[in-house]
Amino acid sequence: MSTDALSAPRRTTYVLVDGENIDATLGGSILGSRPSPEQRPRWERVLDFGKQAWDAQEVKGLFFLNASNGTMPMGFIQALLAIGFQPIPLAGESYEKVVDIGIQRTLDALVDRPGDVLLASHDGDFAPQLGQLLGPGRRVGLLAFKEFTSTQLQHLSEGGLEIFDLESEVKAFNVQLPRLRIISLDEFDPLRYL
């Protein structure tokens, strides 16, 4: 290994998670009920994917939570800390989308910082901020259930946004989810339907 490779700083991938959005999409749109523990994402796999997706970089995981009711899910927060996420419990007024605002501000702050970005969400509210991050020298990706990704975010793929499916590409689940989606022939397994 050259001395240049040893002295070059490792590039950081920032993994931002909109936990409310992922949970609501999973429960409301895919399962039709509150997810059981075995149906929930394995968040450590999301961090692992962030390390592997783009050249085994350093990963900084930020998990945004709504704590406006004055309480925090301490068991979940401790689990997030144990796997390497930085929980960000935010509070605001009842009319504010506190998690969205926190993520938007973080994406804005990343414009002037080096590093790549992976956002776990389906929410089109983040399209302007992700659009600002797209360009030479930075990789930007979305971790989502592709069939529920907002059209505003889908359109950003033309500008370089990479969209990774949480189930099939990130492999964030221990169980197969009951999804109805377009399946590429490369990933079609007829045994799943027999």
Secondary structure, 3 states (H helix, E strand, C coil): CCHHHHHCCCCEEEEEEEHHHHHHHHHHHHHCCCCCHHHCCCHHHHHHHHHHHCCCCEEEEEEEEECCCCCCCHHHHHHHHHHCEEEEEECCCCCCCHHHHHHHHHHHHHCCCCCEEEEECCCHHHHHHHHHHCECCECEEEEECHHHCCHHHHHHHHHCCEEEECCCCCCCCCCCCCCCCCCCHHHCCHHHHC
